[in-house]
Amino acid sequence: MRKVVILGTGGTIAGTGSDPARSWHYVAAQRDVGELLAAVPELAAEALEWMQVAQIDSKDMRWAVWQALAAALDQALARTDVAGVVVTHGTDTLEETAWLLQALHDGRKPVVLTAAMRPATAPDADGPANLRDAVRVARAAAEDGLGGVVAVLGGRVWPGAAVRKVHTLAVDAFNGGEVAPLADLRENGMPCGAEGWSRPWPPCDGMGWSRMSVAEPPRVEVITSHADADGWVVDALCAHGTPQSPLRGLIVAGTGHGTVHEALEAALRRAEAQGVAVWRSTRVAKGGVMAREGDRWPACGPLTPAQARVALVLALLQKQRPAE
């Protein structure tokens, strides 16, 4: 039996608290992956191997951790004895990491992210079930010849490019925006064969793990359009830049279908004149921003502002490559 490799990055799934009655009062990233696996007896017979890549609260996700994760994935996925990889993660930035991985991965093997809304010490901890499901999904996908990036949370399998956090407290805190899950383990059990999945896994972009080799990514910030948005933040960001770390891009979380306050738009035009790339997303939960004739700035489609920021970082890195 080929192995499933578990890569740990911390998060609530590895968190602990001193009072089980107050599950919200805990410290994230306290238990390693070995301890998490020990709490899932259903996985005892699985061929598993684990590695602690990082131990952070995912609100503190940063480029260096993504670099370490990309390197670990590159090594694990290249091994002939590995069927797939599971990544344990925090919920706060899972949608960003998932989007990044699907952009980099070649899609030949399954990569499954999982997380938890309750710490490991909570009486209603959801981490053990999510970890069990993630390992089993990785195994089932490998047996079905499927590859790509998905997230397994609350008994559902979400495409990595679409998954996003939509609730701050509920155990069932994720969905795929306008995209349906690839499988619902709660209703249909573990998928098996083509008929077990709602549709084929979406393809990855295959940019390659080496895209993460730069020491620092291009600086891209997210700003929001709102009542009284006068562009002061944009001007300040442009003024704050240094030759070593200039502002390279802005994601605007616009109102409605990516609309922008007129005063903020004027500031964005000034930033654009200085060479800053501007992309439009939306602060609205569903629908995204679709490209339309006459648009001044590119639309980010269904991406959340956080996902769009990752996409723009990678796009700017792509432009840098000929000079490398």
Backbone torsions as a table, in degrees:
resi	resn	phi	psi	omega
1	MET	NA	126.3	176.7
2	ARG	-69.9	155.1	-174.2
3	LYS	-84.7	154.8	163.9
4	VAL	-107.8	123.4	-179.2
5	VAL	-94.3	132.4	178.1
6	ILE	-106.3	121.7	177.5
7	LEU	-109.0	121.4	-177.2
8	GLY	-99.2	138.8	175.5
9	THR	-124.9	1.5	179.4
10	GLY	106.0	-137.8	177.7
11	GLY	89.3	-179.2	179.3
12	THR	-63.6	-32.3	179.7
13	ILE	-57.3	-26.8	178.4
14	ALA	-106.8	16.1	-177.4
15	GLY	-86.7	158.2	177.9
16	THR	-137.2	150.6	175.9
17	GLY	-135.0	162.5	-177.4
18	SER	-92.4	-13.6	-177.1
19	ASP	-127.6	100.4	-179.3
20	PRO	-58.1	-24.4	-179.5
21	ALA	-74.3	-17.3	177.7
22	ARG	-119.7	74.8	-173.9
23	SER	-64.7	-18.2	178.7
24	TRP	-77.0	-13.4	-177.3
25	HIS	-100.7	94.5	-174.5
26	TYR	-154.4	171.2	174.2
27	VAL	-116.7	124.8	-179.0
28	ALA	-70.8	160.1	169.8
29	ALA	60.1	56.0	179.8
30	GLN	-113.2	-25.8	-178.4
31	ARG	-108.9	141.5	178.0
32	ASP	-82.8	172.9	-175.4
33	VAL	-63.0	-34.6	177.9
34	GLY	-58.3	-41.8	177.3
35	GLU	-67.6	-37.1	178.1
36	LEU	-64.6	-41.3	179.4
37	LEU	-67.3	-34.3	179.4
38	ALA	-63.6	-22.1	179.9
39	ALA	-87.3	3.7	-179.2
40	VAL	-123.7	81.5	-176.7
41	PRO	-60.4	-23.6	-179.9
42	GLU	-65.1	-16.5	-179.3
43	LEU	-96.6	5.1	-175.1
44	ALA	-60.2	-32.0	-177.5
45	ALA	-88.9	-3.9	-178.7
46	GLU	-77.5	147.9	173.2
47	ALA	-83.7	100.8	-173.7
48	LEU	-124.8	154.4	173.2
49	GLU	-143.5	141.0	-177.7
50	TRP	-132.7	157.5	179.9
51	MET	-148.3	134.7	177.2
52	GLN	-91.1	103.7	-178.2
53	VAL	-78.7	-39.4	-179.8
54	ALA	-155.1	167.3	177.8
55	GLN	-141.9	81.3	-175.0
56	ILE	-134.1	159.0	164.2
57	ASP	-74.3	128.1	-170.4
58	SER	-67.9	-12.2	171.7
59	LYS	-62.2	-21.4	-179.1
60	ASP	-99.4	19.8	179.0
61	MET	-57.1	142.4	-177.7
62	ARG	-148.8	167.6	-174.7
63	TRP	-56.3	-41.2	-177.5
64	ALA	-62.7	-36.3	177.7
65	VAL	-69.4	-42.0	176.4
66	TRP	-61.0	-37.5	177.5
67	GLN	-62.2	-45.8	179.5
68	ALA	-64.0	-39.5	178.9
69	LEU	-66.2	-43.3	178.8
70	ALA	-61.1	-41.8	179.3
71	ALA	-64.5	-42.1	179.2
72	ALA	-66.3	-38.9	177.6
73	LEU	-66.2	-43.0	179.3
74	ASP	-56.6	-45.6	-179.0
75	GLN	-68.1	-45.1	-176.9
76	ALA	-66.7	-44.6	-175.7
77	LEU	-70.0	-22.9	179.4
78	ALA	-77.2	-13.7	-177.1
79	ARG	-79.6	134.3	-180.0
80	THR	-71.2	-19.5	-179.4
81	ASP	-90.5	6.3	-179.3
82	VAL	-109.4	124.9	179.1
83	ALA	-83.6	-36.7	-178.0
84	GLY	-173.1	176.6	-175.8
85	VAL	-130.9	140.1	172.3
86	VAL	-112.8	135.5	177.9
87	VAL	-115.5	119.1	172.8
88	THR	-86.7	137.9	-166.5
89	HIS	-148.9	163.2	169.0
90	GLY	-80.7	159.2	-177.4
91	THR	-79.2	-25.7	-169.5
92	ASP	-63.2	-40.5	-178.3
93	THR	-118.3	17.9	-178.2
94	LEU	-58.5	-38.6	-177.8
95	GLU	-64.7	-30.5	177.7
96	GLU	-73.0	-46.1	179.0
97	THR	-64.2	-42.1	179.7
98	ALA	-60.7	-43.5	-179.7
99	TRP	-65.7	-41.0	178.6
100	LEU	-60.2	-47.6	-176.0
101	LEU	-65.2	-39.6	179.4
102	GLN	-68.2	-26.2	177.0
103	ALA	-73.6	-33.9	-176.0
104	LEU	-88.3	-35.4	-172.0
105	HIS	-68.8	146.2	176.7
106	ASP	-85.1	-7.9	173.2
107	GLY	81.7	9.8	-176.7
108	ARG	-79.2	-22.0	177.9
109	LYS	-133.5	157.4	179.7
110	PRO	-76.0	136.8	170.7
111	VAL	-122.0	121.5	-172.8
112	VAL	-120.2	119.8	174.3
113	LEU	-92.9	144.9	173.3
114	THR	-145.8	163.3	-173.9
115	ALA	-158.8	-170.2	178.5
116	ALA	-152.3	150.5	175.5
117	MET	-96.1	-12.2	179.2
118	ARG	-121.2	141.2	179.5
119	PRO	-68.0	165.4	-176.3
120	ALA	-62.3	-25.3	-178.2
121	THR	-88.7	-3.4	-179.3
122	ALA	-73.0	143.5	178.0
123	PRO	-63.3	-24.8	178.4
124	ASP	-108.9	33.6	-178.1
125	ALA	-54.9	128.7	179.2
126	ASP	-97.4	-6.8	-178.5
127	GLY	-60.9	-47.3	-178.4
128	PRO	-57.9	-44.1	179.4
129	ALA	-66.6	-40.2	179.4
130	ASN	-65.9	-40.0	178.7
131	LEU	-66.7	-43.0	176.4
132	ARG	-57.4	-48.3	-178.3
133	ASP	-64.6	-38.9	-178.3
134	ALA	-63.3	-43.9	179.0
135	VAL	-63.6	-42.7	-178.7
136	ARG	-68.4	-36.1	176.5
137	VAL	-66.2	-42.8	177.7
138	ALA	-59.3	-42.9	178.8
139	ARG	-65.5	-46.5	-178.4
140	ALA	-63.9	-42.2	180.0
141	ALA	-63.6	-42.3	179.2
142	ALA	-62.2	-41.2	179.2
143	GLU	-66.3	-29.3	178.6
144	ASP	-88.2	1.9	179.8
145	GLY	73.9	23.9	-178.9
146	LEU	-97.3	146.5	176.2
147	GLY	-142.8	161.1	-178.4
148	GLY	137.8	-165.5	-176.8
149	VAL	-120.6	126.8	176.5
150	VAL	-136.1	167.8	173.5
151	ALA	-123.7	134.7	179.2
152	VAL	-115.1	114.2	-174.9
153	LEU	-148.2	132.1	176.1
154	GLY	59.1	31.3	176.9
155	GLY	81.6	11.0	178.1
156	ARG	-128.5	151.1	-177.5
157	VAL	-109.6	115.8	-176.1
158	TRP	-109.2	141.1	174.1
159	PRO	-60.9	139.2	-177.1
160	GLY	-61.2	-30.2	-178.3
161	ALA	-79.5	-11.9	-174.4
162	ALA	-114.8	-21.5	-173.2
163	VAL	-62.8	140.8	175.4
164	ARG	-155.0	152.6	178.9
165	LYS	-81.6	128.5	-174.9
166	VAL	-123.9	-0.7	178.2
167	HIS	-141.7	140.8	-176.1
168	THR	-83.3	-20.5	-172.1
169	LEU	-127.9	-34.0	-172.3
170	ALA	-64.2	147.6	175.1
171	VAL	-62.8	-39.1	176.7
172	ASP	-87.7	75.7	-167.0
173	ALA	-101.7	0.9	-173.7
174	PHE	-123.4	151.1	166.4
175	ASN	-148.3	-170.1	-178.0
176	GLY	-114.6	27.0	-176.1
177	GLY	66.8	-117.1	177.5
178	GLU	-89.8	-0.1	-173.6
179	VAL	-99.1	132.6	179.1
180	ALA	-78.1	157.3	178.1
181	PRO	-65.2	153.6	176.1
182	LEU	-73.7	-23.7	176.7
183	ALA	-162.6	149.3	175.5
184	ASP	-117.7	102.0	-175.6
185	LEU	-71.5	-21.3	-178.8
186	ARG	-70.2	-35.0	-176.0
187	GLU	-97.7	-36.4	-170.7
188	ASN	-114.7	-1.7	-176.7
189	GLY	73.5	-171.4	-177.4
190	MET	-68.1	128.4	-178.8
191	PRO	-65.8	147.8	-179.9
192	CYS	-146.7	120.3	-179.4
193	GLY	75.7	172.9	-176.2
194	ALA	-58.0	-33.9	-177.8
195	GLU	-73.2	-12.9	-179.3
196	GLY	-83.3	-13.0	-179.2
197	TRP	-107.6	146.1	-179.1
198	SER	-67.5	-26.8	178.1
199	ARG	-169.1	169.2	178.6
200	PRO	-61.0	151.5	175.7
201	TRP	-64.7	136.9	178.3
202	PRO	-62.3	143.9	-180.0
203	PRO	-70.4	153.3	174.4
204	CYS	-87.5	165.0	-179.5
205	ASP	-83.0	-23.1	174.5
206	GLY	65.7	33.6	179.4
207	MET	-67.2	-24.2	177.5
208	GLY	99.7	142.0	-177.8
209	TRP	-66.6	-23.5	-179.3
210	SER	-66.3	-15.2	177.8
211	ARG	-59.6	-20.6	-177.9
212	MET	-88.6	6.9	-172.3
213	SER	-75.1	-17.0	-179.3
214	VAL	-67.7	144.4	-175.8
215	ALA	-64.5	-42.5	-179.8
216	GLU	-133.3	138.6	179.2
217	PRO	-79.0	162.6	172.5
218	PRO	-59.0	141.2	-178.8
219	ARG	-76.3	116.1	176.6
220	VAL	-127.8	129.3	-179.0
221	GLU	-116.7	157.4	176.7
222	VAL	-109.4	129.2	175.4
223	ILE	-126.0	162.1	-175.9
224	THR	-121.0	137.8	172.0
225	SER	-88.5	135.6	-175.9
226	HIS	-159.0	174.0	175.9
227	ALA	-56.6	137.2	-179.6
228	ASP	69.7	13.2	177.0
229	ALA	-68.6	110.8	-173.3
230	ASP	-106.6	2.3	178.4
231	GLY	87.2	-0.5	-178.9
232	TRP	-56.5	-40.7	-178.3
233	VAL	-63.6	-41.8	179.8
234	VAL	-62.9	-46.5	179.0
235	ASP	-61.7	-39.3	179.5
236	ALA	-65.4	-41.1	179.0
237	LEU	-62.6	-42.8	179.4
238	CYS	-65.1	-39.2	-179.2
239	ALA	-71.4	-28.5	-176.1
240	HIS	-77.6	-21.2	-176.0
241	GLY	-60.0	151.5	178.0
242	THR	-122.1	163.0	176.2
243	PRO	-57.0	-30.9	179.8
244	GLN	-79.0	-27.9	-177.7
245	SER	-143.5	67.3	-179.6
246	PRO	-74.9	154.8	172.7
247	LEU	-69.9	123.8	-177.6
248	ARG	-108.5	-24.9	-176.5
249	GLY	-156.8	155.3	176.8
250	LEU	-133.6	131.9	169.0
251	ILE	-101.9	123.2	178.2
252	VAL	-100.2	115.8	172.2
253	ALA	-82.3	91.5	-172.5
254	GLY	-80.4	172.5	172.3
255	THR	-82.3	153.8	176.2
256	GLY	49.7	-131.9	-178.8
257	HIS	-84.3	54.6	176.8
258	GLY	74.4	24.7	177.8
259	THR	-76.4	155.8	-172.9
260	VAL	-133.2	135.8	176.7
261	HIS	-53.7	139.2	-174.4
262	GLU	-58.7	-36.5	179.5
263	ALA	-71.3	-37.6	176.4
264	LEU	-67.5	-38.7	178.5
265	GLU	-59.9	-40.6	178.9
266	ALA	-61.4	-40.6	178.2
267	ALA	-67.3	-37.4	178.3
268	LEU	-64.8	-36.5	176.5
269	ARG	-64.9	-37.6	177.2
270	ARG	-65.5	-40.8	178.3
271	ALA	-64.5	-42.3	179.6
272	GLU	-60.6	-38.3	178.9
273	ALA	-63.7	-22.0	177.2
274	GLN	-91.8	6.1	177.1
275	GLY	95.7	11.1	-179.9
276	VAL	-86.0	127.8	177.0
277	ALA	-77.2	136.9	-179.2
278	VAL	-122.2	126.5	175.0
279	TRP	-122.6	148.6	-178.5
280	ARG	-107.3	125.6	170.5
281	SER	-119.1	-161.3	179.0
282	THR	-143.7	150.6	175.4
283	ARG	-85.8	-3.1	179.2
284	VAL	-78.2	141.6	-171.6
285	ALA	-65.3	-37.9	-175.3
286	LYS	-132.6	158.0	176.6
287	GLY	106.8	-36.4	179.8
288	GLY	67.7	-166.8	179.7
289	VAL	-129.1	111.3	-178.9
290	MET	-95.3	147.6	-180.0
291	ALA	-65.9	139.4	177.9
292	ARG	-135.9	154.0	179.7
293	GLU	-59.2	134.3	178.6
294	GLY	92.4	-1.9	178.2
295	ASP	-60.9	136.4	174.8
296	ARG	-81.5	-39.1	-176.4
297	TRP	-120.5	149.1	-177.8
298	PRO	-60.2	144.5	175.8
299	ALA	-92.0	144.9	-174.8
300	CYS	-92.0	9.3	178.9
301	GLY	60.3	-137.4	-176.5
302	PRO	-82.5	-0.1	-174.7
303	LEU	-67.2	143.2	169.8
304	THR	-70.5	161.4	177.7
305	PRO	-55.3	-37.5	179.8
306	ALA	-67.1	-41.7	176.8
307	GLN	-66.1	-39.9	-180.0
308	ALA	-62.0	-35.8	177.3
309	ARG	-60.6	-44.3	177.9
310	VAL	-62.0	-42.0	-179.7
311	ALA	-61.8	-41.1	179.7
312	LEU	-69.6	-37.4	175.4
313	VAL	-57.4	-46.9	-179.2
314	LEU	-66.9	-37.0	178.0
315	ALA	-64.0	-40.3	178.4
316	LEU	-68.3	-36.7	175.6
317	LEU	-63.5	-38.3	178.0
318	GLN	-60.6	-39.7	178.7
319	LYS	-67.1	-28.9	-179.5
320	GLN	-75.4	-22.6	-169.3
321	ARG	-58.1	-40.2	-179.5
322	PRO	-60.2	-26.7	-177.8
323	ALA	-86.9	-8.5	-176.1
324	GLU	-76.2	NA	NA
